[in-house]
């Protein structure tokens, strides 16, 4: 495994990311999540799920789950090489494509500027947003406890994302540009689709995957 080569792929991907809005009207949003039979073993069985909702009503329109064997270890900052093949398999088998994809992970808020949300967007040409539960890189100012509060995430003197409070007094999420969207629009969409901490399409996809895991064990 040549990590230097993989870093070069990520740096090349980062140059191709479009950081502006390319679509004026958004009617559907999909949330993609991945889970594994074993997070430590490799290879391991894995599942990817998407839930597509109507926007802004949040009504569920469609969901899809695919299964496969993943044969790349978990290495911090190289998540795309572990999960992207399975996500691409899911993408190719969709009955229809949503206008925007939320991906459980980072977009440009990544040490080399191309996390899994961006990698997926560049690979497919889709509009993508990274929504992560933990910070990968950068620093930010503190934010207050109210829903809708956010602080910009800064890395190497550049804004790479936002730390967004989606519910009062609940831990924030880390929102970043994936591909073909502005950070302001990404923040708006995540906030408008969040009833709980995690935006609905991602939360529902996660819940479906948890049921799969319970049925396996």
N, C-alpha and C positions, 0 to 999 in steps of 0.2 A: 504494500500500500504506500504510494508516494504522495504524502500530504502536500508537498511543495507543488506538485502538479495540480492537485485539487484546489489549492489556494489560487493558482493561476486561473483556473476555470472560474472561480468566484470573482476574482478581480476583473476578468473579461466580462462576466455577467453584469457586474456593477456598472460598467460603462454603457450598457444597453438599456438601463432602466429609464423609463419616461416618468418624470415627477410632476406631471400636470394632469388635469382632468381632460379626458378624451370623450366622455359621454355626459350629455346634459341631463337626460332623464333616466332615473334608475327605478326599475319596477320590481326586480328580483335580486335577492342576495343569497348566496350559498355559504355554508360554514363547513370547512373540512377539518376533521380530526383523525388522528391515527393512534391505535393502541397495539400492544404486543403481548403475546402469550408469556414471554419472559423478557424483561427489560435488560437482564444481565447476560443471558445466553445468546450465542450467535453461531449458526443461523437460528431463527425463531419464526414461528407463525405470527402473522400480523394482519390487522384489519384497518381499512380506511373507510370513513363514512362521510357523506355529505347530506346535509339537510338544507333544502332550498325553501325560502320564505318569500311571500309577497311583501313588497315594501310600498307604503309604510304600515300596512295593517298587521304584519308579522304572522299572517296566516300561513301554515305549512302547506306547500304545494307538492313536494316530492322529496323522497329520500332514497339513497342507494348505499349499499355496503359491498365492498369487495375484499377478498381474502387472498393472501399469498404468503410465500416464505421470504423473509428479509435476510440478506446475507452480508450486511455491512455493520460493523460495531458502532455503538454510541460513542461518538467523540465530540466534545463541546466545540461549537462553531462549524461543524461539518454535518449538521442534521439533515440537510437536503440529500446527501448521498446515501443516507439510510432510509429516508421516508419518501423521497420524490418518485422513485420508480413505481411504488404502490399508488401514490396519488395520481400519477399519470395514467395508470391503469384504470383508476376510478373515473378520471376525467373523460377518457376515451369511451367509457361505457355509459355515460349519462344519456338519458332520454332527451334532455334539453339542457342548455347551458344558462346559468344565471348571468345577469349583467355584471355582478361583482362577486368575487370570492373572498371571504374571510378565511385566513389560514391560521391554525393554531401554531404560532411561532413568530419569528421576526422577519421584517422586510429589510430595509436599509439600515436599521439599528443593529448593525453587525460589524465586527472589527474590519471586515473586508468589503462592507457595503452591500452584501448580497446574501441575506438569509433565505430560508426556505420559501417564504411568501414571494420574495422577488424572483428567486430562481424559477419557481413555478410559473410566475407571470411572464417572464422573459421566454421561457421554454414554449409556452402555449399561446402567448399573445393576449392572455386574459387580463382583465382589470383585477388587481389583487391588493389586499390589505393584510398586514401582519398584526395579529392580536396575541400578545404573549402574557403569561402570568408572572414571569420573572424577568428582571433586567439582564441583558447580555453584555452591554457596554454603555459607557456614557455616564453623565451626572445631570442632576436636575435640582431645581429649587423645591422647597417643600410646598405642598398644596393643602388647602383647607379640607374639611370633612364633608363638604356639600357635594352632592351629585352634580356633575358637569364641570367641576374644577379640574384644571389640568396645568401641567408645567412642561415646558419643552425639555426634551432629552438631548443633551449636547455631547458630542464625541469629536475629538480633534478639532475643536472650535467650529463645528458645524452642527446644525439642528438635524438630528436623525430620527426624531420621533417625538411622542408626547406621552407623559404619564397621566392617565385619565381616570378620574373617579366616576364610576358608572352607577354607584349607589351610595347614599349617605353613610358615612362612617364604616365603609367597607374598603378592603385593600384595592388599590387601583390596578388597572391593566396597562400594558405597554403597547401603544399603537404606533405603527410606522407605515410609510409608503411601501407597497409591494411593487406595483407597476401600473402605469397609466392613470394615476390619481394623485391629487394634491394631499398634503397632510391635513389641511383644514377640512377637506371633504371626508377624508378617512375618519377624523375625529367625530365629525357630524354624524356619519353613518353608524359608527360604533355606539355612540350615545343614544341615537334614536332607535336602535334595535336592542337596547339593554333594559331588561326589567330587573334582572339580578346583576351580579358582578360581571358575568360573561355574556356577551351579546347572544341573543336567542338562537341563531342558526348554529353557532359553535356549541352552545350549552346543550342543545337538543341532540346534536351529533355525538357529543361526549356521552350523554345519557344512553343513547342507543348502543354505543360501543361497550359501555359498562354492562349492559344486559348480555351482550355477546360473551364477554369475559366470564360472567357468572354462569352462563350456560355451559361453558367449556370446562370449568373447574368443578 
